[in-house]
Each structure stands twice: as C-alpha cells, then as structure tokens.
Amino acid sequence: GGLRARASSALIEDNVLSFNVADAQGGGAKLSHAANEFVGNLVEGNVAGEEGGGVELDNDATHVADCTFLDNSADHGGGLHSVDTVGELLIESSTFQGNTATHCGGGICIEDEPYEVTLTHIDASANLAAWGGGICLRWAEVAVRNSVVFGNTATSGGGGLYVEDVEGWLLQTVAAGNDSPAGSGIYLTQ
C-alpha cells in the first residue's frame, strides 16, 4: 500500500500513512524480515485484502510505539497484523480506533508467533470484527498489560478480546463496554 520495507532495519517516525490500498497485505505499510522502529505514526483509512489493513508485520521484530491506527480495514488485523516474528515483539502506547476486520482482530491480530509478544498501554476502542473486535490473539505467547479495550464489537465471539490457544498474561487491563453474542469482554478457547 503506502510503504514497503523488506530485510532492512529502518526508523519510520512521525509520518502519516493514509488512504492506501494493498490487494494482499499491509494497506498502510508492510514491514518484514528485519527489526524496525515504527514510532509516532498516524495510520488512517488504509485497506488490505488479506492481513494488516493499517500495518502488516511479517517475519520481523518491529517495535511499534506512540502510533495511532484509525479506520483501517482488512480480513485479519484491521489496524495491525503480526505473524511469525524473528524475535520478541513490543507494541506500546498506541491507539487503535474504528478499525475493521472481516475475520479476526478489528484493532489488532497477533497469530502464529514463535517469540513472546507484549502489548502495553494500548487503547483499543470502537473496532469491529467477526472474532476479537478489539484484539485477536491466536497461537502465541502474549502479555497484555496496562491497556483499555472498550466499546468494541464482535459479530461471532470476543467483543473485546478473542484468545485462542495462547499462553500469556492479562495484567491491569480493562475490558468494558464491548459487545458480542459470545464473550462480550473476553472469549477464551483452545
């Protein structure tokens, strides 16, 4: 879509990535095969046909901090999607609002991760998906800390969070005002 970084470590800071389209992955940006710093960016109104409407992290260990993800859409991870990291992943102090996924993770989708993923100081609100309106976590080791998951909607399960086959921790996190026919706050399954 808007930016593609492959196998190169970069500082991507204080940018606006808006209204871009990717047929497959990374409507706003796709970062892969390296460790990048993605800091202070606004990612808005991007679309991906498959994963990562806002940002797709694939086979990398990008640090995401102080970013805003607004009104992005994809099949998995409307705001951000991450898969197959090459090291520990940290996503912190970021807002995910109004993002949509047709399948899993309206705001964030983390799946198939061989290394630990930490989400801390995350604000996920008013996102929509079939599973995990706010956050979808599948087949990973994940810690969610000091975060707010509020006012999200899932049409199938996990209005706030959908958690499938995950080892992890949910610490000092508020899940409130979310809506779903199954597990309005949190839906846990194996």
Protein Blocks (a to p, Z undefined) as FASTA:
>chain_A
ZZccehiacddehiacehiacfkgojlbccehiacddehiacehiacfkeoklbccehia
bdcehiacehiacfeojlbccehiabdcddehiacehiacfkgojlbccehifbdcddeh
iacehiacfeojlbccehiadddehiacehiacfkgojlbccehiacddehiacehiacf
ehjlbccdZZ
